[in-house]
C-alpha cells in the first residue's frame, strides 16, 4: 500500500484528523474533546510533537499518528530529545484496517525519524491488539518493557527498534 505522509501543521488539518478518528465509535463528549485537542495542537504546533496524516492514492486521509520527540510519559526510555522518538496514537480508518496502511505509516515514521537523526523509535501496544503486535514485530520492533494498562487485564508492551535500516534506505 502506497501512503503519502504529511505533517499536520495547519488549522485546516483538523477536519482530516477528525475524519480518521470518527471511524471509531465516539461519544459526543469525546468527539468534542478530540476536536478541541486537535484545534489546540494545530493552533500552536509543537517542535516536540509531530502529527502526521497518511493519505491514500485518491488523496483521502486514511491514518494519523503522532511522533513524540522529547518526552513520553516522563520516561526517558520512551522518548529523549535527539535520540529516541515515540510513536503515539497511531490510527488507521477502521474500515481500511488490514490493507497495509499501518505498516506504510510506521515505515514512513521510521524514515522521518531517521532524517531527523533520531536513532531509536519506540511505541506502546496493548495486549488485546495481537494484529498490531505482530505487525510491529514484523517491522523489527522488540519488546523491552511491559507495564499495567488502564483497565484490568490490560498490559502495555513497550517496543523499540533502531532507525538505522530506515536511514540506510532513505540515503540509498
N, C-alpha and C positions, 0 to 999 in steps of 0.2 A: 504494500500500500504506500503510495507516494503522498506525503503530507508536507505542506509548507508551514513552517513555524514562523511566527512573527511576534515580536514583543508587543504587548498591550501597554500603551502609554497614554492613551487619549480618552476623553470622556465618551466619545462615540464607540469605544470598545466595550463599554458596559453592556450594551444590547447583545453583542456576540457572546460575551461571557455568560450572561443570563440565559441565552438560548441553549447553551450546552447544559447549564445547571438545571434548567427547567425540565430536562428529560428524565430527571429523578423526582420521585414524589416529594413535594414541598408543602408545608403548611403555609397559609398566607402570612403568618408572622415570620416564619423562617425566610420566606421569599423576600419580604420587606427588609429583613436584616441583611440578607445576602446582597440585595441591590445596594443598600446603604454602604456596606463594606466595600463593594466594587467601586462605587462612586467616590468614596474617600480615597481609595488607593489610586484611582485614575486622576483625581484632583491634585495629588501630590505624589507622583511615582517615586518609589524609593530606590536608592542605589544598592540597598541591602536585600531587596526582594524583587526579583524579576518575574513578571507574569507573562506567559506565552500562550498564544492562541494557535491552535492547529486547524488548518484549512484543507479540505479535500480538493480534488481536481476541478470540481464545479465551483469552488470558491466559498463553500459552506463551512462555517465554524463547526467542527466536529469534536474538538477537545480543548482543554486548557490545563495548564499546570503552573505551579509556582516554583521558583528556584530560590531558596533561601541562601544568601551568600555570606552572612556574618554570624547569625545565631539561629538555633532551632532548639526550642525547649530548654534554654540555658544549659545545653550540653555540648561542650567543645568537641565531642566525638562525632556529633551530627553535622555541625557547620562551624567553620572557623575561617575568618577573613583571609582570602587569598590562597587558601589551601584546600578546604573542604566545603562543598555545597550540598544542600539537602533538597531533594525533590519533595514537594508538599502539595497535597490536594490535586493530584492528577485525576482528571475527569474526562471520560470519553462518552459521547452521547450514548445513552442507554441502549437505544435501538441500533447502534452501529458497533457495539462490542463484538469481538470475535473476528473483525475484519483486518486486524493488524495495525490499527490506528495507535493503540497504546504503545506497541513496540516502536513504531515510527517516531512517536513523540519522545519516548525515552532516549532513543538513538540520537534524535535531534538535540535534546537537552545535554547529552553527553558531549556532543560536538561543540555546543555553545560554551559549556564549561571548559573544555579543552582550549578553545580560542581565548578564554579569559585567564588561561594559565592556572586553572584550578586542577589540582592533582587527583582528588578523590571525590566521588559522588556517593551520597547516602540516601536512604529512603526508609520509610516505615510502612509495613503492611500487616493487616490484621490476620489472625489465624483462620478466620472464616472466609478468606478470599484465596482459595488454592490456585485458581487460574492466574491471578496476579503473581503469586509466589513463584509458580512455575515459569512465567514469563521472565521475571527478574533473574531467576537462576539461569535460564537460557541465555540471558544477556550478560552473564558473568558476575552478577551480584552474589555475595556470600553473606550469610547471617553472622553478625558479630556480637549481637546482644538481643536479649528477649526481655520484655517488660510487661507488666499487667496492663490490660486495656482499660477502656472506660466503663465496661459492663462486666458482669460476672461471666466467667468462662471465656473472656476475650483476652488474647495475648497479642502483643505487637512484636513482630520480628523486624529488627533494625538490620538493614543490609547495606553493603558498600562494595564499591569496585573502583579500580583505577580508571582515570580518563585517558591513560596513555594510548590505548588502542584507538580511541576516537581522535586523539591528537595526530597520530600517525596517518590515519585515514584522511583527515582534513588537510594535512600538509602534503599528502602523496598524491 
